[in-house]
Amino acid sequence: MPDTAPKLQFHVESRRIDSHGSLSHCKSAEIALDTDMAGNPEAFNPAELLLAALSACMIKRGDGRSVYRLWHLCHGLQPTRFPFRL
């Protein structure tokens, strides 16, 4: 008999505030989103938000420290920065 574990469910609400930005809500957290074509230095743009989510997964799994150290040794980068750009 196959294991029927419940699927993970997520609920995120996003809305545009004005022509310069948007807000996303999940649980009791809120994050400002840069949805302005001119940019907004006080908010995450979509690429930065994706990289932040990826880094949070790596840190939560516990392998972030070793990956950052490896990139630092191989590429001479700061351990808190990704070695690629979108």
N, C-alpha and C positions, 0 to 999 in steps of 0.2 A: 504494500500500500504506500503510495507516494506521500511524502511529507507536505502537508498543506499549510505552511506558515503564512500568516496574513501578510499582504503586500504593504509596503510603506506608503503612506499617504502624506502629501504636503499641501499646504494652503498658503499661497502668497498673493497679496493684493498689491497692485501698482497703479498709480494714477498720476497724471500730469498736473502739476501745480500751476505752472505758468509756462511761458515760451522758453524759459531757461532751465527748467528742471522738473524732476518727478520724484515721488516718494514710493518706496516699497515697504510693506508691512508683512511680518511673519511672526506669529505668536505675539510677544509683547515687544519685539524689536522693530526698529525703523532704520532705513538707510536711504540717504539722498542719492539720486541717480542723475548723472550728467546726460541730459537729452537735448542739450543746446548744440547746434551745429558749430557755434563759435567756441565751445568748450566752457567748462566750469571748474575752476581749480578746487572748489570746496565739495566736490562730489565725485563718485566713481563713474567713469565712462563704462560702456558695456565690456570692453576688453579687459579693463582693470578689475571689474567685478568678477569676470570669469576667472582671471588669474588668482584673485583673492579667494574665491571658492575652491579652486584647485589646491592652493597652498593650505587652506584650512583642512581639507581632506587629508593631505599628506601629514600635517602636524597631528591631527586627531589619530591617524593610524600609527603614529610614532616613528615613521621612517623619514620624516622631513629633515631631521637633524643630519642623518647620514647623507641624504641626497644633497643638501646644501653644502655640506663639507666636501663632497666629491666634486661638485661644480666649482667650488672655491679652489680646490687643489688643481683641477684640470684646466681651468680657464682664468684663474686669478681674479674672480669676481667676488663681490661682497656676499657673504653667506645669506643675506636677507633679500637678494635680488635674483630674478629669473634671468637666465642667459639668452633669452629670446625676446623678440618684439613681435607684436601683431600689426 
